[in-house]
Amino acid sequence: MSQDKYHQLKEYCKDNKVTLVAVSKTKPIAAIEELYALGQRDFGENYVQELLEKQSTLPKDIQWHYIGHLQSNKVKMIVPFVHLIHAVDSFKLLQEIEKQAAKYNRVIDVLLQLHVAEEETKYGMDENELMTCLEYYSAQQQNLTHIRIRGIMGMASFTDDTLQLRVEMQQIFTAFRQMKKSFFIGKPYFDTCSMGMSGDYKMAIEEGSTMVRIGSMLFGSR
Ligand SMILES: *Cc1c(COP(=O)(O)O)cnc(C)c1O
């Protein structure tokens, strides 16, 4: 990765008030250190074991984003240090994060994952499931003081069809606005729409993304 390319991307995100998460999954410690030296602090991983290994060796001021599918039984491993959990896909998982976070006396920031892509393999809730999850959350809020729902995360389909991509991104942003309107009026912390990867981040920003997750563009292909 060239320094120029990183700085350009960083500037582009800054100009658009978008947070850049560098997705370092499968990449070695040295590659992360290289970006860290250039000032990058937000890194994303999607395997718990790999994240634990990296977190234990790398500087403690890195903000670790867990962007993968999270199994309930692994929540306790990342809760002591994780900065943001992107892909919460059930109320049950929210409850488990609450339970583990309480033990560490932390408030964990999370995003709810909306499934919009065509691929069945991608995780997340559909719009109805997402709203139902938020209704449970609302009803239980006084018992859920160790989680803070910051917004939404979505992944568009893996396709070259730019029209389809755009429609899916609009679907994610619309759900984000709907969530805000229905459940988070007057809550300034509800501010995060995590969408956009190496191939589609510019479009994602046009469609309202506030956080992009960029892997291969920064670290090379996996
Ligand atoms: C791997 C991954 C990314 C980064 O993808 P690139 O195309 O390499 O930028 C972003 N989000 C999630 C959830 C991922 O798993």
PDBQT file of the ligand as one rigid body, heavy atoms in Angstrom, charges set to zero:
ROOT
HETATM    1  C1  LIG A 301     -13.924  -7.900   4.245  1.00  0.00    +0.000 C 
HETATM    2  C2  LIG A 301     -14.960  -6.936   4.636  1.00  0.00    +0.000 A 
HETATM    3  C3  LIG A 301     -14.904  -5.600   4.206  1.00  0.00    +0.000 A 
HETATM    4  C4  LIG A 301     -13.801  -5.036   3.333  1.00  0.00    +0.000 C 
HETATM    5  O1  LIG A 301     -13.920  -5.471   2.015  1.00  0.00    +0.000 OA
HETATM    6  P1  LIG A 301     -12.951  -4.923   0.850  1.00  0.00    +0.000 P 
HETATM    7  O2  LIG A 301     -13.704  -5.209  -0.374  1.00  0.00    +0.000 OA
HETATM    8  O3  LIG A 301     -11.686  -5.684   0.968  1.00  0.00    +0.000 OA
HETATM    9  O4  LIG A 301     -12.752  -3.462   1.084  1.00  0.00    +0.000 OA
HETATM   10  C5  LIG A 301     -15.909  -4.752   4.635  1.00  0.00    +0.000 A 
HETATM   11  N1  LIG A 301     -16.923  -5.177   5.403  1.00  0.00    +0.000 NA
HETATM   12  C6  LIG A 301     -17.010  -6.451   5.830  1.00  0.00    +0.000 A 
HETATM   13  C7  LIG A 301     -18.147  -6.855   6.692  1.00  0.00    +0.000 C 
HETATM   14  C8  LIG A 301     -16.037  -7.373   5.450  1.00  0.00    +0.000 A 
HETATM   15  O5  LIG A 301     -16.143  -8.642   5.879  1.00  0.00    +0.000 OA
ENDROOT
TORSDOF 0
